[in-house]
């Protein structure tokens, strides 16, 4: 199925609990990821960012209609940046997968409403994390993390630039996800399960 990449903002075609892998150039997949995870009025979003500072991510989500009280950020860029009215958790490395899991759990549980408010989760990017950790370790992390998204009826969106990896790494990572959207020149071709 083909979409214009900016049509992803309407996520009603994705089932609850689905994890989507966006593949393509880093620029296009980051833009696509932010389009998809920008929350609706009754939702929240947690973005795990490894390339872009927290302040920039928040500004981009606000530009897409999000309010600051809907946003949580896990910043793995090793740059200490505070953003007013937004909880930002700082980690020293994109390879700190245990830290990511712990901070993610804290962000979701901080307001007592996490069970009733649907969350969108963005991870930008898998490619950057793979520069800091082994493929097998990353696969195990993603397997557990996507299971958490599934059990919480969240929507997970992960970006990856296949040109940064060999074919084995790309195929290993893509096997974790319910569906994949290949983005090229603003068009996205979606394959897999969990969407209409």
Secondary structure as UniProt FT lines:
FT   STRAND          2..4
FT   HELIX           5..9
FT   HELIX           11..13
FT   TURN            16..17
FT   STRAND          19..23
FT   HELIX           26..37
FT   TURN            41..42
FT   STRAND          43..49
FT   HELIX           54..63
FT   TURN            64..65
FT   HELIX           68..70
FT   STRAND          71..75
FT   TURN            84..85
FT   STRAND          86..90
FT   TURN            94..95
FT   HELIX           97..109
FT   TURN            114..116
FT   STRAND          118..124
FT   HELIX           126..130
FT   TURN            131..132
FT   HELIX           135..151
FT   TURN            152..153
FT   STRAND          155..160
FT   HELIX           162..164
FT   HELIX           167..174
FT   TURN            175..176
FT   STRAND          179..184
FT   TURN            185..186
FT   STRAND          187..192
//
